[in-house]
Amino acid sequence: MIDSHIHSDTRPYEDFENMAMYLDCAITLAHDPLKPYSMDVIRAHFDRIIYNEIERANKNGLKLFVCLGIHPRMIPPDVNYNMLREYLKRGIKYNKKNINKNEKYIVGVGEIGLEKCTREEIEVFEEQLIIAQELNLPAVVHTPRRNKKETTKTILEVINSLGLHKDTEKHMIIEHCTKETVPMIYDTNMNMGLTVQPSKLTPMDAVKIVKEYGGERFLLNSDSSSAPSNILGVPKTVLKMKINGVDSNIIKMISHNNAKNIFRLDV
Ligand SMILES: [Zn+2]
């Protein structure tokens, strides 16, 4: 099983051991843990993920991969994209160098997206989508709790307006989907993240969506963060799916294979 979206830097040491008992790996994403006074805060956040988190998780047996990006709630006044590009390029270089050891850490750009749909947010989102395409990396796109339907619509319009390659869209994940937003994304080439978390989907909500739409292009995650979370959201949902008669191939797809293929993981 793969938890395709967590924020490991918000979780205590002990959580990793519990996750490691069920998961083959997890993907931790940059988010908004601090007030973004300047790009230096973003740099410190990226460094913490790369230099602390991977090791902290590994020590407890949890394999961790990383996505880096500027979250819509973390845009500093001096935003620039060179630093993000440098971190991503360095990660890609490391991945290539260690390809024989099956060792990589950077697997995507994220999480990016829109929260309030301001002009600034849209510009930062567009720039990062272009970087994801340029570096051939998957992009993980946040959708907010408030105005989810309208904002998801705007997100899809922004993506469309950029005229990205089909392959870029196939490696894009629209996160925190609900039964209201799945129909909007289902007709595109993009993937849909189902987040099982107390304020988002319950395991049964995820079961219902998968029963209706099947497993293709869906990924399960817990978005474990400083908000109320269920670090075992993915294994618990898999259990509910088994109990409720979801086909084992579909379960395998949404809890492992889709994430493995999109993020090109060797797990
Ligand atoms: Zn998140």
Boltz pocket constraint, residues with backbone or C-beta under 6 A from the ligand:
constraints:
  - pocket:
      binder: B
      contacts: [[A, 5], [A, 6], [A, 7], [A, 29], [A, 31], [A, 111], [A, 223]]
      max_distance: 6.0
